Amino acid sequence: MAILGLLIQTKIGLPIYFEIWSEKIRVLKSTDTELVSGFFSALLMFSDSMNKKIGYIRLLDGPMEIYGVDTVFIEIGSFLMMCFVDSYQFHELTKMKLNWIYTLILKKYESDMKSGAALKLNDTELILIEDILRDHFHKSIIFKNKNQLNLLIDELISDELNKIYGISINSFDNSILYSFGIEYDSLELFLNNVGQKASLIKEHEILFTYVSIPDFIPVLVVIVNPALNFPIDHSISEILVGDKKLSELPVYLSIIMDVSSDVNTCVETILEKILPLFN
Protein backbone atom coordinates (compact mmCIF):
# COMPACT_ATOMS: atom_id res chain seq x y z
CA MET A 1 0.00 0.00 0.00
CA ALA A 2 2.58 2.58 1.21
CA ILE A 3 0.35 5.55 2.17
CA LEU A 4 -1.70 4.51 5.19
CA GLY A 5 -3.39 7.67 6.43
CA LEU A 6 -3.30 11.45 6.70
CA LEU A 7 -3.83 14.02 9.44
CA ILE A 8 -4.18 17.70 8.54
CA GLN A 9 -4.35 20.22 11.36
CA THR A 10 -3.50 23.77 12.29
CA LYS A 11 -0.10 24.36 13.84
CA ILE A 12 -1.73 24.95 17.22
CA GLY A 13 -3.38 21.54 17.12
CA LEU A 14 -6.90 21.95 15.71
CA PRO A 15 -7.72 18.92 13.50
CA ILE A 16 -9.10 19.57 10.01
CA TYR A 17 -8.87 16.18 8.29
CA PHE A 18 -8.06 12.72 9.64
CA GLU A 19 -8.42 9.56 7.57
CA ILE A 20 -6.96 6.08 7.92
CA TRP A 21 -6.80 3.54 5.07
CA SER A 22 -4.94 0.66 6.70
CA GLU A 23 -5.40 -1.67 9.63
CA LYS A 24 -1.73 -1.08 10.44
CA ILE A 25 -2.64 2.22 12.12
CA ARG A 26 -6.34 1.66 12.81
CA VAL A 27 -5.67 2.19 16.53
CA LEU A 28 -4.98 5.86 15.79
CA LYS A 29 -8.52 6.30 14.53
CA SER A 30 -9.90 4.94 17.80
CA THR A 31 -7.91 7.55 19.72
CA ASP A 32 -9.42 10.99 20.33
CA THR A 33 -8.50 13.07 17.26
CA GLU A 34 -7.87 16.23 19.27
CA LEU A 35 -5.52 14.28 21.53
CA VAL A 36 -3.56 13.02 18.50
CA SER A 37 -3.43 16.53 17.00
CA GLY A 38 -2.29 18.00 20.30
CA PHE A 39 0.52 15.45 20.51
CA PHE A 40 1.86 16.31 17.07
CA SER A 41 1.49 20.04 17.75
CA ALA A 42 3.56 19.61 20.92
CA LEU A 43 6.24 17.77 18.92
CA LEU A 44 6.31 20.65 16.46
CA MET A 45 6.74 23.22 19.23
CA PHE A 46 9.48 21.10 20.83
CA SER A 47 11.44 20.88 17.57
CA ASP A 48 10.96 24.62 16.93
CA SER A 49 12.34 25.39 20.40
CA MET A 50 15.56 23.65 19.34
CA ASN A 51 15.59 25.39 15.92
CA LYS A 52 15.09 22.00 14.27
CA LYS A 53 12.51 20.49 11.94
CA ILE A 54 10.99 17.04 12.15
CA GLY A 55 11.43 15.05 8.93
CA TYR A 56 9.70 11.88 10.03
CA ILE A 57 9.07 9.71 13.07
CA ARG A 58 9.14 5.92 12.87
CA LEU A 59 6.51 4.11 14.94
CA LEU A 60 7.40 0.51 15.90
CA ASP A 61 5.23 -2.21 17.41
CA GLY A 62 8.08 -3.42 19.60
CA PRO A 63 11.82 -3.13 20.31
CA MET A 64 12.69 -5.93 17.85
CA GLU A 65 10.79 -4.43 14.91
CA ILE A 66 12.86 -2.64 12.28
CA TYR A 67 10.48 -1.11 9.75
CA GLY A 68 7.16 -0.11 11.28
CA VAL A 69 5.20 2.96 10.15
CA ASP A 70 6.75 6.31 9.32
CA THR A 71 5.01 9.60 10.07
CA VAL A 72 6.14 12.11 7.45
CA PHE A 73 5.84 15.73 8.62
CA ILE A 74 5.37 18.84 6.51
CA GLU A 75 4.67 22.41 7.65
CA ILE A 76 3.18 24.62 4.96
CA GLY A 77 1.31 27.90 5.33
CA SER A 78 -1.00 27.71 8.32
CA PHE A 79 -1.08 23.94 8.26
CA LEU A 80 0.75 20.94 9.63
CA MET A 81 0.32 17.62 7.80
CA MET A 82 1.33 14.18 9.04
CA CYS A 83 1.21 11.42 6.44
CA PHE A 84 1.46 7.86 7.80
CA VAL A 85 3.36 5.62 5.39
CA ASP A 86 5.10 2.26 5.14
CA SER A 87 8.83 2.62 5.62
CA TYR A 88 9.58 1.78 1.96
CA GLN A 89 7.60 4.84 0.86
CA PHE A 90 9.75 7.60 -0.67
CA HIS A 91 9.43 10.37 1.91
CA GLU A 92 10.39 13.34 -0.23
CA LEU A 93 7.97 12.32 -2.97
CA THR A 94 5.23 11.85 -0.39
CA LYS A 95 5.88 15.47 0.60
CA MET A 96 5.38 16.41 -3.05
CA LYS A 97 1.87 14.96 -2.90
CA LEU A 98 1.20 16.87 0.32
CA ASN A 99 2.30 20.06 -1.40
CA TRP A 100 -0.22 19.32 -4.17
CA ILE A 101 -2.96 19.04 -1.53
CA TYR A 102 -1.96 22.42 -0.15
CA THR A 103 -1.80 24.06 -3.59
CA LEU A 104 -5.10 22.63 -4.86
CA ILE A 105 -7.17 22.69 -1.67
CA LEU A 106 -5.75 24.35 1.44
CA LYS A 107 -4.03 27.45 0.09
CA LYS A 108 -7.27 29.26 -0.70
CA TYR A 109 -8.25 29.03 2.98
CA GLU A 110 -5.17 30.84 4.30
CA SER A 111 -6.98 34.14 4.92
CA ASP A 112 -9.78 32.30 6.76
CA MET A 113 -7.25 30.52 8.94
CA LYS A 114 -5.49 33.76 9.84
CA SER A 115 -8.82 35.27 10.89
CA GLY A 116 -9.48 32.29 13.16
CA ALA A 117 -12.35 30.82 11.15
CA ALA A 118 -13.11 27.10 11.39
CA LEU A 119 -12.35 25.07 8.27
CA LYS A 120 -14.56 22.27 6.97
CA LEU A 121 -13.55 20.67 3.68
CA ASN A 122 -16.30 19.89 1.18
CA ASP A 123 -16.99 16.48 -0.38
CA THR A 124 -15.15 17.32 -3.64
CA GLU A 125 -12.05 18.32 -1.68
CA LEU A 126 -12.18 15.18 0.45
CA ILE A 127 -12.36 12.99 -2.65
CA LEU A 128 -9.46 14.86 -4.27
CA ILE A 129 -7.23 14.34 -1.21
CA GLU A 130 -7.78 10.60 -1.35
CA ASP A 131 -7.33 10.49 -5.14
CA ILE A 132 -3.97 12.26 -4.84
CA LEU A 133 -2.61 10.12 -2.03
CA ARG A 134 -3.96 6.75 -3.13
CA ASP A 135 -3.31 7.03 -6.88
CA HIS A 136 -6.86 6.08 -7.87
CA PHE A 137 -6.43 7.41 -11.41
CA HIS A 138 -3.26 5.40 -12.06
CA LYS A 139 -4.79 2.29 -10.54
CA SER A 140 -7.68 2.66 -12.99
CA ILE A 141 -5.21 2.66 -15.91
CA ILE A 142 -3.69 -0.58 -14.66
CA PHE A 143 -7.09 -2.11 -13.94
CA LYS A 144 -7.96 -1.85 -17.64
CA ASN A 145 -4.97 -4.08 -18.41
CA LYS A 146 -5.12 -6.26 -15.31
CA ASN A 147 -6.21 -9.50 -16.94
CA GLN A 148 -3.53 -9.26 -19.64
CA LEU A 149 -0.93 -8.33 -17.02
CA ASN A 150 -1.85 -11.33 -14.91
CA LEU A 151 -1.52 -13.68 -17.89
CA LEU A 152 1.81 -12.22 -19.02
CA ILE A 153 3.37 -12.28 -15.57
CA ASP A 154 2.06 -15.78 -14.93
CA GLU A 155 3.85 -16.89 -18.13
CA LEU A 156 7.05 -15.19 -16.96
CA ILE A 157 6.87 -16.88 -13.57
CA SER A 158 6.09 -20.27 -15.12
CA ASP A 159 9.14 -20.05 -17.39
CA GLU A 160 11.93 -21.70 -15.38
CA LEU A 161 14.57 -19.78 -17.33
CA ASN A 162 13.37 -16.46 -15.88
CA LYS A 163 13.29 -17.54 -12.22
CA ILE A 164 10.90 -14.75 -11.35
CA TYR A 165 8.72 -14.94 -8.23
CA GLY A 166 6.61 -11.81 -8.56
CA ILE A 167 6.28 -8.34 -10.04
CA SER A 168 4.69 -5.12 -8.88
CA ILE A 169 4.02 -1.77 -10.53
CA ASN A 170 4.67 1.12 -8.17
CA SER A 171 3.88 4.80 -8.46
CA PHE A 172 6.55 7.50 -8.43
CA ASP A 173 6.43 7.64 -4.60
CA ASN A 174 6.61 3.82 -4.34
CA SER A 175 2.96 3.18 -3.53
CA ILE A 176 2.06 -0.28 -4.81
CA LEU A 177 -0.44 0.07 -7.65
CA TYR A 178 -0.49 -3.59 -8.70
CA SER A 179 1.24 -6.85 -7.81
CA PHE A 180 1.11 -10.45 -9.00
CA GLY A 181 2.87 -13.69 -8.15
CA ILE A 182 3.99 -12.92 -4.61
CA GLU A 183 2.10 -12.47 -1.36
CA TYR A 184 1.52 -8.81 -0.61
CA ASP A 185 3.05 -8.94 2.88
CA SER A 186 6.19 -10.61 1.50
CA LEU A 187 6.49 -8.01 -1.26
CA GLU A 188 6.32 -5.21 1.30
CA LEU A 189 8.95 -6.92 3.44
CA PHE A 190 11.33 -7.14 0.47
CA LEU A 191 10.70 -3.52 -0.51
CA ASN A 192 11.49 -2.44 3.03
CA ASN A 193 14.94 -3.95 2.58
CA VAL A 194 15.58 -1.69 -0.41
CA GLY A 195 14.47 1.38 1.53
CA GLN A 196 14.79 4.87 0.07
CA LYS A 197 17.60 4.05 -2.38
CA ALA A 198 15.26 3.33 -5.27
CA SER A 199 13.96 6.91 -5.25
CA LEU A 200 17.22 7.98 -6.89
CA ILE A 201 17.19 5.76 -9.97
CA LYS A 202 16.92 7.52 -13.31
CA GLU A 203 15.17 6.52 -16.52
CA HIS A 204 16.28 3.12 -17.86
CA GLU A 205 18.34 2.45 -14.72
CA ILE A 206 18.16 -0.77 -12.70
CA LEU A 207 18.80 -1.16 -8.98
CA PHE A 208 19.02 -4.62 -7.44
CA THR A 209 19.65 -5.74 -3.88
CA TYR A 210 20.37 -9.16 -2.39
CA VAL A 211 17.91 -9.79 0.44
CA SER A 212 18.19 -12.61 2.96
CA ILE A 213 15.52 -12.70 5.66
CA PRO A 214 14.89 -15.45 8.25
CA ASP A 215 12.15 -17.86 7.14
CA PHE A 216 12.47 -16.67 3.50
CA ILE A 217 14.69 -17.95 0.73
CA PRO A 218 17.26 -15.33 -0.37
CA VAL A 219 16.05 -13.24 -3.32
CA LEU A 220 17.08 -10.40 -5.54
CA VAL A 221 14.84 -7.33 -5.29
CA VAL A 222 15.14 -5.51 -8.61
CA ILE A 223 13.77 -1.98 -9.09
CA VAL A 224 13.49 -0.75 -12.68
CA ASN A 225 12.74 2.71 -14.00
CA PRO A 226 11.44 1.78 -17.47
CA ALA A 227 10.84 5.40 -18.56
CA LEU A 228 7.12 4.63 -18.52
CA ASN A 229 4.97 7.65 -17.71
CA PHE A 230 1.27 7.57 -16.87
CA PRO A 231 -0.94 10.59 -17.65
CA ILE A 232 -2.03 12.51 -14.60
CA ASP A 233 -5.65 13.02 -13.57
CA HIS A 234 -7.03 16.29 -15.01
CA SER A 235 -8.09 17.39 -11.50
CA ILE A 236 -4.41 17.46 -10.50
CA SER A 237 -2.84 18.52 -13.78
CA GLU A 238 -3.22 22.25 -13.07
CA ILE A 239 -0.31 22.05 -10.63
CA LEU A 240 2.73 23.88 -11.92
CA VAL A 241 6.21 22.35 -11.73
CA GLY A 242 8.68 25.04 -12.64
CA ASP A 243 7.14 26.81 -15.63
CA LYS A 244 5.23 23.79 -16.92
CA LYS A 245 2.01 22.13 -15.88
CA LEU A 246 2.33 18.60 -14.57
CA SER A 247 0.93 16.17 -17.14
CA GLU A 248 2.66 12.81 -16.53
CA LEU A 249 4.22 10.84 -13.70
CA PRO A 250 6.67 7.92 -13.85
CA VAL A 251 5.97 4.42 -12.58
CA TYR A 252 8.47 1.75 -11.55
CA LEU A 253 8.65 -2.03 -11.67
CA SER A 254 9.64 -4.03 -8.63
CA ILE A 255 10.71 -7.58 -9.49
CA ILE A 256 11.42 -10.36 -7.03
CA MET A 257 13.65 -13.00 -8.61
CA ASP A 258 15.99 -15.86 -7.79
CA VAL A 259 19.54 -14.92 -6.79
CA SER A 260 20.88 -16.97 -9.71
CA SER A 261 18.87 -15.01 -12.28
CA ASP A 262 20.48 -13.01 -15.04
CA VAL A 263 19.06 -9.63 -14.04
CA ASN A 264 19.56 -7.79 -17.32
CA THR A 265 18.14 -10.61 -19.45
CA CYS A 266 15.11 -11.02 -17.16
CA VAL A 267 14.42 -7.28 -17.13
CA GLU A 268 14.62 -7.09 -20.92
CA THR A 269 12.17 -9.98 -21.24
CA ILE A 270 9.75 -8.40 -18.75
CA LEU A 271 9.83 -5.00 -20.41
CA GLU A 272 9.28 -6.49 -23.87
CA LYS A 273 6.07 -8.09 -22.63
CA ILE A 274 4.67 -5.46 -20.27
CA LEU A 275 5.49 -2.07 -21.79
CA PRO A 276 3.39 -2.55 -24.97
CA LEU A 277 0.26 -2.74 -22.78
CA PHE A 278 0.74 0.89 -21.77
CA ASN A 279 2.19 2.46 -24.92
N, C-alpha and C positions, 0 to 999 in steps of 0.2 A: 504494500500500500504506500508507505512512506509518509504522507501527510495524514496525521491522525486527528487533529483538532485545532481550533483557533479561538483565542480570547482577545477581544479588542476592548480597551478601556481607556479612560482618561488617565493622565499621569498621576492624578491624586487618588485614583483607585475606584472610580465609578464605572461599573461594567456597562458595555454597550452591546456586545455580541459575544456569545459563548456557545460553541457547537463542537460536539465530539462525534467522530465517525469510526471509532475503533474501540473494541473491548479492552484493548491494552491500557487505556486511560479512562475507562468508564467510571472508575471510582471518583475522578475529578468532578464529573457531572452530578454525583450524589452529594458532593460537598457544597455548602452554601457559596453561591457565586460571589457575593460581596466579600466573603472571607478569603476566597482565592485571589480576587482582585487586590484586596488590601495587602496580601502577602507579597504579590509581585510589585506593587507600588512601593512597599517598604524596601524590597531588594533594590529597586531603582534608586531610591533616596540614599541607601547605604553606599551603592557604587558611586553616586554623584559626590557624596561626601569625601570620597577618596580620589576624586577626579579621574575615575575609571568608568568604562562602559562594559556592560554585560553582553558578551557575544552569544553564549548559550549556556544552559545548565543541563547536565545529564542526570536523569532520574533512574535509579536502579532499584530492582526488587529486593536485592540482598547484596551482601559484601562480596560474594563470589561471582556476581553477574558482571559482564564486561560492557555490553552494548546498551541495553535499556532504551529509554526514550529521551530524546533531546528537546529542550525547550528553547527555541530560537527567538531572541529578543530583537525588536526594532522600535526605536523612538522616531516618530515623524510628526511634525506639526504639533497638534495638541494631543496626540494619541500615543498610546503604548500598545504594541501588539506582541503577543506570545503565540508562536506557532509550534505545536507539539508534533514532532516528526520521529520516524525511525532513524537510527544513528547512521544509516547508509545514505540518508537524504543529503543532497548538496546544500549546505547551509546558505551560502551566498546567493545561490539561485532561488532558494526559498524566499530570501529577503527581496529578490526582484519581484516575485509574485505579490508580496506584501506591499511593495511600492505601487504596483498596479492597482491594488485595492484602494490605496490612499488616493491615487490620482483620479481614478474613475468614480469613486464613491465618497470618500471621507473629506477630501479637500474642500468641497463646496460648503461643508458645514463648519469651517474654521471660525467664521465670524460668530455663528451661533454659540460655539463652544466658548469663545472668549467672553461672550455676554452672559455665560452661565446657564444657557438654555439646555434642557434635556434633549437627548438625541435618540430617536427611534427610527431604525432603518425600515424602509418599505419592502414589500415582498419581492419586487424586481431586484432590489439591491441585495437582498439575502440570497436570491438564486444566483446572482452574478458572482458573489463571493465564493460560493461552493463550486461554481463552474470553473473559476480561475484556479482554485486550489486543487481540485480533484480531476482536472483535465477531462471533463465530460465530452467536450467537442472532439478531442483527439481519440478518446476511447470509442466514440461513435464511428470514426473513420476506420479503426481497426475492426470494429464489430462487423462492418460490411464485408470484410475479407476473412472473418474468423474461421469459417468452415474450410476455406482453401488453405489458410495458414496451418490449421490443425493437421490437415492431410499431408502438406509438404513437410512439416516438422516431424510428423510421425514417420514418414519415409526416411528422413535424415537419421532419426534415432534408430530405426530398424536396420539401417545399413551398417554392418559391423566395421566397415572401413572407416567410417566417420568417428565412431566412438563418442557420440554426443549423448548427453543425458537429458538436457533440457535447454530451452531458449526463452528469453523474455524480451519484450520491447518496452523500453523505459523512456519517459519524457525527459526533457532537457534538465530537469532538477532531480532526476533519478526516481521519480514515482513510477511504480510498475503499472503499465497500461494493459499488459497482456503477458501470459506465460503459458507454456505447455511442456509436458514431459517430466516435470519435476515438482514435487510437493512444494506448495507455496512457502511454508515455514522453513523448509530446507533452502530454498532459493534466497530468502531473506537472510538466513544465517551466512550463506556464502557471500552475499553482497556486503554484509557487515565487515567481512574480512578484507574486502577491497577498500572500504572506507571512502574518504573524500578524494583519493588520488584520481579517480576516473573523471572528475569534473574538469580536469586539465587537458584531456585528450582532444586533439584537433581533428579536422575532417580527414577521413581515410586512415586515421591512426588506430592502432590496436594496443590495448594494455592487457597483459595476462599475469595472473598471480597464482602461485601454488598454494593450495589451502589444505591443511590436514587438521581435522577436528575429531576429538574422541567420539566413537560410535558411528563415524562416517568414513567411507573410503576416501583417500586423498583425491582431489580433483584439481583441474585448472579452471579458474574463473576468468573468462575472456570478455573484455568490454570493447566493443567496436563502435567507432563513429563512422557510419557508412555514408555520410554527407546526404542523408535523407531528411528532408524538411517537410513538415506537415503545415498546411495552411492554418492560420489562427482564426478563431471565432470572430465574426464581424463585431460583436459586442465589446471585444477587447482590442481590436485592431486600430482604434483611434489613439492608442498610446504611442507617444513619440519616443524613439531611441535615437539620440543625436538629432539629426535634421530629417530623419526618415520615419515614416510610420511603420510600426511593427506588422509584418504580414505573414511571416513564417517562423517556425521554431524547429530546432533539430530534435531527432529522437535517436536513441542508442540501442544497440543489441547487447544483451548479456547472455553469454553462452557458457553452460557448464559442460565440460568435456573430460575425458579420461586423460591422465597425466602423460600417457604415451602418444597422444594424438599429435598429428602434424597441424599446428595451429593455423598457419597461413593457408594450407590446402583446405582445411575444414571451413575457414572463414570465407574463402573464395566460393566454395560450393554452396554455402548458406546464402551468401549475397546473391548469387546467380539465380537462386530459386525464389527468394523472398522479395527482393527489391522490385521486380516487375509488377508485383501486386499493387504497388503504391506509386508507380510512375505513369 
